[in-house]
Amino acid sequence: MWNGVAQMYADMPKWEGQADPGFSSTVWQFIQSATNARRAAGGTIDGPAWMTGAG
């Protein structure tokens, strides 16, 4: 799912005037950078335990 969403938002500049994603391309770039940094540090992007029913 993450890969599909990442690809969709990678095309944000093409949406101008067609859709409002609720945040800018700059915010999306930050999200990608933070995600990549977390993965590089050995972390996951699974989300908090309460979202998975594990906590």
Secondary structure as GFF3:
##gff-version 3
##sequence-region A 1 55
A	DSSP	alpha_helix	2	10	.	.	.	ID=ss1
A	DSSP	three_ten_helix	12	15	.	.	.	ID=ss2
A	DSSP	alpha_helix	25	40	.	.	.	ID=ss3
A	DSSP	alpha_helix	49	52	.	.	.	ID=ss4
###
